[in-house]
Amino acid sequence: MSWQHIVEVLRREMLSGVIEVAVARLVLAAVLGGLIGLERQLKRRAAGLRTVMFLCVGAALFTLLSKYLSGDVGDQTRIASQIIPGIGFIGAGSILHNRGLTTGLTTAATLFVVASVGMATGGGLYLTAIFATGIVLLVLFTLGRLEQIFNLKLLLVGYEVTGREETEVVREVNHILEPEHRVMENTIVAVTHTHTRVQFTVEGTNVEQRGLLDRLQKSKLFGSVTQLGPVEPE
């Protein structure tokens, strides 16, 4: 195969208009996937900007290949239909289960929807893909906040307290948590020359977390109490 033949094949492909359509759809898929991935990146999820963007572009590309490689006689859904089980495999890898706490479900569901956005873009359904992206962003940015405001969502919040001795600090924290039947999780202890720092997380709603912070700050055994913020799994 000579260079002239390769150039001629590329020239015919460009003149056919396929390249322009494919590039436009892939660029749109990258933009839409990037918008959703940026939200995941800002929340420091495992599937961030690049992962979500690649997934959306990949789904769009497979949809395009399914159409153009099959031609007029083949089954155009043959390649595209394999995207769904592939995304299911990736989504399952993002779900973790540790100490009774399941994390990654929202990320897995987001990947599933992003793949459908990519397929819609690859299939030329631009308005559908844009509208679906808007819904996803609205849900990710708005509903999580509303769950906190209306006290519907359990938050895993980190705290740091300081005191003289580890045993004394841990005993006091457990004493404060006991009436609500809560326990310290992910406890880390650091001993310095002047005091002991204990970091831990506690699960509870937004109202419960504010109440816990108030009780910790009222204790006279702690030198300082700092709320480190939510460690949101989703």
Secondary structure, 3 states (H helix, E strand, C coil): CCHHHHHHHHHHHHHCCHHHHHHHHHHHHHHHHHHHHHHHHHCCCCCCHHHHHHHHHHHHHHHHHHHHHHCCCCCCCCCHHHHHHHHHHHHHHCCEEECCEEECHHHHHHHHHHHHHHHHHHCCCHHHHHHHHHHHHHHHHHHHHHHHHCCCCCEEEEEEEEECCHHHHHHHHHHHHHHHCCCCEEEEEEECCCCEEEEEEEEECHHHHHHHHHHHHHCCCCCEEEEEEECCCC
